[in-house]
């Protein structure tokens, strides 16, 4: 991971080794947040490009804090999903 740009309102973060799966979930989660004005990612080349996440916020939240909040939300959603899945497994016979 490498920070390419960081200001009070913008973060550009190179995320080597990730693909659309995590980055799409991350940006969609961030776009639901009140103080996030823009969240997206780009992969310049599908074979050799390193993904870059771009986050812009208003003055009330720093982009680094918005990213941390989104990651915590994803972690909580994953935990809830796992609990529901395990419950569903427990209620099946066989």
C-alpha positions in Angstrom: 0.0 0.0 0.0 1.3 3.4 -0.9 -0.2 6.9 -0.3 0.0 8.9 -3.5 -1.7 12.0 -2.3 -3.1 13.1 1.1 -4.8 16.4 2.0 -7.5 17.2 4.5 -10.1 16.5 1.8 -8.5 14.0 -0.6 -6.7 10.6 -0.4 -5.3 8.7 -3.3 -4.1 5.3 -2.2 -2.3 2.7 -4.3 -3.5 -0.8 -3.2 -1.3 -3.5 -4.7 -2.7 -7.0 -4.8 -6.4 -6.1 -4.7 -9.0 -6.3 -7.4 -12.5 -5.2 -8.1 -14.1 -7.4 -5.4 -12.8 -5.6 -2.4 -12.4 -2.2 -4.0 -16.0 -2.1 -5.4 -17.4 -3.0 -1.9 -15.1 -0.4 -0.3 -16.1 2.5 -2.6 -19.8 1.6 -2.5 -19.7 1.5 1.3 -18.0 4.9 1.3 -20.5 6.5 -1.0 -23.2 5.8 1.6 -21.3 7.9 4.2 -22.6 11.4 4.9 -19.3 13.3 4.6 -17.9 11.4 1.6 -18.3 13.4 -1.6 -16.5 11.1 -4.0 -15.2 7.5 -3.7 -13.9 5.5 -6.6 -11.0 3.4 -7.8 -9.2 2.9 -11.1 -7.0 0.2 -12.5 -5.0 1.6 -15.4 -4.2 -1.7 -16.9 -6.0 -5.0 -16.2 -2.8 -7.1 -16.1 -0.1 -4.8 -14.7 -2.0 -1.8 -13.2 -2.0 -1.3 -9.5 -5.4 -0.2 -8.3 -5.7 3.4 -6.9 -8.5 4.3 -4.5 -9.6 8.0 -4.6 -11.6 9.4 -1.7 -12.8 13.0 -1.3 -14.6 14.3 1.8 -16.1 17.5 3.0 -14.4 19.6 5.7 -16.1 17.7 8.5 -14.3 14.3 8.0 -10.8 13.5 6.9 -10.5 11.0 4.1 -8.3 8.7 6.2 -11.0 8.6 8.9 -13.7 7.9 6.3 -11.7 5.0 5.0 -11.2 3.6 8.5 -15.0 3.9 9.2 -15.8 2.2 5.9 -13.5 -0.7 6.7 -15.0 -1.1 10.2 -18.5 -1.2 8.6 -17.4 -3.8 6.1 -15.9 -5.9 8.9 -19.2 -5.7 10.9 -21.3 -6.6 7.8 -19.0 -9.6 7.2 -19.4 -10.7 10.9 -23.2 -10.4 10.6 -23.2 -12.4 7.3 -21.1 -15.1 8.9 -23.4 -15.4 11.9 -26.5 -15.7 9.6 -24.7 -18.2 7.4 -23.7 -20.4 10.4 -27.2 -20.2 11.8 -28.6 -21.3 8.4 -26.1 -24.2 8.4 -27.2 -25.2 11.8 -30.9 -25.2 10.9 -30.4 -27.6 7.9 -30.5 -31.3 8.3 -27.8 -33.4 6.5 
